[in-house]
């Protein structure tokens, strides 16, 4: 299972776009700093086998973890946009449902 199994960290981000290592590092740093200010722990999951994975591909891999009801995905749109809108994937109420959220609006 990709997700942490003990409810720690508070949030996690899954990378599904591997087009720019530099951009990935920028995003990880920016999000990590913002969440530390809120005293939240973040984990950034990089699994090359998830390159170009769709939300539909991720649901069967991610659902069933009792500690997390959603996944935060950093996909091509996130990586290419200056404010990196995160794709939020519902894993509990309507598994597979998605919407975009700016990182500053997540906590």
C-alpha positions in Angstrom: 0.0 0.0 0.0 1.3 3.5 -0.9 -0.2 5.3 2.0 1.3 5.6 5.4 -0.4 3.0 7.6 -0.4 4.7 11.0 -2.1 8.1 10.3 1.3 9.9 10.3 1.9 12.3 8.4 -1.1 14.6 8.5 -1.2 14.9 4.7 0.6 13.3 1.8 1.1 14.2 -1.8 1.5 11.6 -4.6 3.5 12.5 -7.7 2.1 11.3 -11.0 4.1 13.6 -13.3 7.8 13.1 -13.7 8.5 15.7 -16.3 10.5 18.1 -14.1 12.7 17.2 -11.1 13.4 20.9 -10.5 9.7 21.8 -10.4 9.0 18.8 -8.1 11.6 20.0 -5.7 10.2 23.5 -5.7 6.7 22.2 -5.0 7.9 19.9 -2.2 9.8 22.8 -0.6 6.9 25.3 -0.9 4.3 22.9 0.4 6.5 21.5 3.1 7.3 25.0 4.5 3.7 26.1 4.5 2.5 22.9 6.3 5.3 23.2 8.9 4.1 26.7 9.7 0.7 25.1 10.4 2.5 22.4 12.5 1.4 19.7 10.1 3.6 16.8 8.8 3.6 16.1 5.1 4.9 13.2 3.1 5.8 13.3 -0.6 5.4 10.0 -2.4 7.4 9.4 -5.5 6.8 6.1 -7.2 8.0 6.1 -10.8 5.4 3.4 -11.6 2.7 6.0 -11.0 3.9 8.2 -13.8 0.8 9.3 -15.7 -1.5 7.4 -13.4 -5.1 8.6 -13.5 -7.3 8.9 -10.4 -9.1 5.7 -11.6 -5.8 3.9 -11.6 -5.0 5.2 -8.0 -8.4 4.4 -6.3 -7.8 0.6 -6.1 -4.3 1.1 -4.8 -5.2 3.7 -2.2 -8.7 3.0 -0.8 -9.2 1.0 2.3 -6.7 2.8 4.6 -8.6 3.8 7.7 -6.4 6.9 8.3 -7.0 8.7 5.1 -10.2 9.6 3.3 -8.6 11.4 0.4 -5.4 11.6 -1.6 -3.6 14.7 -2.8 -2.2 14.2 -6.3 0.5 16.4 -8.0 -0.1 15.7 -11.6 0.8 17.4 -14.9 -1.7 20.3 -14.3 -0.2 20.8 -10.8 3.3 20.8 -12.1 2.7 23.2 -15.0 0.6 25.8 -13.1 2.4 28.5 -11.2 0.1 28.0 -8.1 0.2 24.2 -8.5 -3.5 23.3 -7.9 -3.6 19.9 -6.3 -6.0 17.2 -7.5 -7.9 15.9 -4.5 -9.1 12.3 -4.9 -11.9 11.1 -2.6 -11.3 7.7 -1.2 -14.2 7.5 1.3 -17.6 9.1 0.4 -17.5 8.8 -3.4 -14.3 6.9 -4.2 -12.9 8.3 -7.5 -14.5 11.7 -7.2 -11.9 14.5 -7.8 -11.7 18.3 -7.6 -8.9 20.8 -7.8 -7.7 22.8 -4.7 -5.0 25.4 -4.3 -2.6 24.2 -1.6 -3.2 27.2 0.6 -6.9 26.2 0.8 -6.2 22.5 1.9 -5.6 22.7 5.7 
